């Protein structure tokens, strides 16, 4: 429990500091962008993969 209290104190200190808050904001933005990219790649990849299901029949 002491570790979680220490972590909460550290996060609280970071949020009080303008630079710390900026770092957290940029980290959250970067994480969101990474999730959007991953979702897009997965969506496009699944659509392209569906097109390859008939490939062996075409090659024969």
Rosetta constraint file for C-alpha pairs under 8 A:
AtomPair CA 1 CA 5 HARMONIC 6.40 0.50
AtomPair CA 2 CA 6 HARMONIC 6.09 0.50
AtomPair CA 3 CA 7 HARMONIC 6.10 0.50
AtomPair CA 4 CA 8 HARMONIC 6.05 0.50
AtomPair CA 5 CA 9 HARMONIC 6.17 0.50
AtomPair CA 6 CA 10 HARMONIC 6.21 0.50
AtomPair CA 7 CA 11 HARMONIC 6.17 0.50
AtomPair CA 8 CA 12 HARMONIC 6.04 0.50
AtomPair CA 9 CA 13 HARMONIC 6.14 0.50
AtomPair CA 10 CA 14 HARMONIC 6.21 0.50
AtomPair CA 11 CA 15 HARMONIC 6.17 0.50
AtomPair CA 12 CA 16 HARMONIC 6.34 0.50
AtomPair CA 13 CA 17 HARMONIC 6.40 0.50
AtomPair CA 13 CA 20 HARMONIC 7.99 0.50
AtomPair CA 14 CA 18 HARMONIC 7.70 0.50
AtomPair CA 14 CA 19 HARMONIC 7.67 0.50
AtomPair CA 14 CA 20 HARMONIC 4.42 0.50
AtomPair CA 14 CA 21 HARMONIC 5.96 0.50
AtomPair CA 15 CA 20 HARMONIC 5.81 0.50
AtomPair CA 15 CA 21 HARMONIC 4.69 0.50
AtomPair CA 16 CA 20 HARMONIC 7.47 0.50
AtomPair CA 16 CA 21 HARMONIC 7.10 0.50
AtomPair CA 17 CA 21 HARMONIC 6.18 0.50
AtomPair CA 18 CA 22 HARMONIC 6.13 0.50
AtomPair CA 19 CA 23 HARMONIC 6.18 0.50
AtomPair CA 20 CA 24 HARMONIC 6.28 0.50
AtomPair CA 21 CA 25 HARMONIC 6.14 0.50
AtomPair CA 22 CA 26 HARMONIC 6.10 0.50
AtomPair CA 23 CA 27 HARMONIC 6.04 0.50
AtomPair CA 24 CA 28 HARMONIC 6.17 0.50
AtomPair CA 25 CA 29 HARMONIC 6.20 0.50
AtomPair CA 26 CA 30 HARMONIC 6.03 0.50
AtomPair CA 27 CA 31 HARMONIC 6.09 0.50
AtomPair CA 28 CA 32 HARMONIC 6.15 0.50
AtomPair CA 29 CA 33 HARMONIC 6.20 0.50
AtomPair CA 30 CA 34 HARMONIC 6.13 0.50
AtomPair CA 31 CA 35 HARMONIC 6.23 0.50
AtomPair CA 32 CA 36 HARMONIC 6.28 0.50
AtomPair CA 33 CA 37 HARMONIC 6.19 0.50
AtomPair CA 34 CA 38 HARMONIC 6.09 0.50
AtomPair CA 35 CA 39 HARMONIC 6.06 0.50
AtomPair CA 36 CA 40 HARMONIC 6.09 0.50
AtomPair CA 37 CA 41 HARMONIC 6.10 0.50
AtomPair CA 38 CA 42 HARMONIC 6.11 0.50
AtomPair CA 39 CA 43 HARMONIC 6.08 0.50
AtomPair CA 40 CA 44 HARMONIC 6.04 0.50
AtomPair CA 41 CA 45 HARMONIC 5.71 0.50
AtomPair CA 42 CA 46 HARMONIC 6.03 0.50
AtomPair CA 43 CA 47 HARMONIC 6.40 0.50
AtomPair CA 44 CA 48 HARMONIC 6.21 0.50
AtomPair CA 45 CA 49 HARMONIC 5.94 0.50
AtomPair CA 46 CA 50 HARMONIC 6.20 0.50
AtomPair CA 47 CA 51 HARMONIC 6.79 0.50
AtomPair CA 48 CA 52 HARMONIC 6.88 0.50
AtomPair CA 49 CA 53 HARMONIC 6.97 0.50
AtomPair CA 51 CA 55 HARMONIC 7.56 0.50
AtomPair CA 54 CA 58 HARMONIC 6.56 0.50
AtomPair CA 55 CA 59 HARMONIC 6.22 0.50
AtomPair CA 56 CA 60 HARMONIC 6.33 0.50
